[in-house]
Amino acid sequence: MVTLGLSGCGLIGQPQNKSAELAEWFTVTSPVFRDGGDLPARYACSTYSGSAALGKTPPLRWSAGGVRNAQSYAIVVDDPDAAGGTYVHWVVAGIDQAQHELVEGGRLGTMVEAHNTAKKVGYTPPCPPKGERHRYRFTVYALDTRVPFPNGASLQTALGDIAKHTVGRGRITGNFGDK
């Protein structure tokens, strides 16, 4: 069921909204890790105790200047390497279209959060099983609406609503876990 929603919002496959084809990709960066590089341990779960893990969201920046009709942004954080299939760590929307950055542990007053795969509202930090290394994708979606779902929406509803309103997207991927 989650895979169906993920394919609709562009995490797997193509977006449902024709205006969000590959030409509408934009750049997402972070001052603390490079795309395809290691996600610093401070952003992981406390299981990695030797790392001063804080479990906060890493800072992100995006440049979506060429995306037309963007009214707001949403962010989906997922782990495509999870044992049971893609695991969604965070779904947030309602980020103002003038905002192009999220600070470490950032929460903006306009944001709404949906349930994640753990059926909790909010961010679940990376926490791969010991001995495994996983990829964590931070995908930013430009949306043609302000807030596509209510706070506390189900994962399936939130991902479907993001898919319906996507007009552009960008992604940065960080790796974390034992090597």
C-alpha positions, -999 to +999 in steps of 0.1 A: +000+000+000+028+024+009+046+016-024+016+027-043+016+060-026+053+064-030+052+057-067+025+084-071+046+111-054+077+105-075+098+086-049+094+056-071+085+061-108+070+092-123+048+118-107+011+119-115+013+156-123+026+160-159+042+193-151+067+177-127+086+157-153+124+155-150+128+190-165+112+203-133+139+189-110+157+214-089+188+214-066+186+204-029+218+208-008+229+206+028+257+224+045+264+192+066+266+165+039+270+161+001+246+143-022+256+106-020+279+113+010+277+103+046+249+118+067+266+130+100+258+107+129+244+136+150+213+133+128+208+096+136+189+078+163+204+074+198+212+037+191+244+051+177+254+064+211+291+069+204+281+095+179+264+122+200+232+114+180+206+141+184+179+127+160+172+162+145+165+169+109+196+181+090+196+215+075+184+216+039+185+243+011+167+242-022+167+264-053+134+261-071+134+294-089+125+280-123+095+261-110+063+279-120+031+279-100+047+268-067+026+279-038+044+259-011+069+230-005+067+196+011+095+173+023+095+135+023+123+116+040+126+079+032+149+049+033+146+028+002+169+001+017+147-008+047+140-046+051+102-044+045+105-020+015+107+018+015+104+033+050+091+068+052+107+088+081+089+121+077+062+138+056+058+175+061+040+202+040+029+238+041+064+253+039+058+288+024+069+292-012+093+321-002+111+296+022+141+279+005+158+264+036+151+244+067+175+248+096+187+219+117+158+205+136+136+231+119+099+234+125+081+262+108+048+276+121+031+269+088+041+233+086+018+203+089+030+168+094+016+135+084+021+100+098+052+082+088+057+044+083+059+040+121+024+055+123+037+085+142+034+121+133+068+138+131+104+130+122+119+095+129+157+098+126+178+073+105+184+041+125+195+012+103+201-021+119+237-026+132+259-039+104+238-023+077+243+009+057+212+026+042+204+055+019+182+084+032+165+105+006+154+140+014+130+150-014+116+185-016+084+189-036+072+222-050+034+222-048+007+241-066-013+245-034-006+259+001-013+228+023-025+196+005-034+176+036-044+182+073-020+179+102-019+142+113-030+129+079-024+092+072+008+084+052-012+072+022-034+103+021-004+127+025+016+110-002-013+109-026-021+146-020+016+155-026+015+135-058-016+154-070-001+188-064+036+184-074+049+209-099+086+203-093+110+184-070+146+180-059+165+155-038+196+150-018+206+115-005+228+108+025+242+074+036+242+062+072+251+030+091+279+007+097+302+002+067 
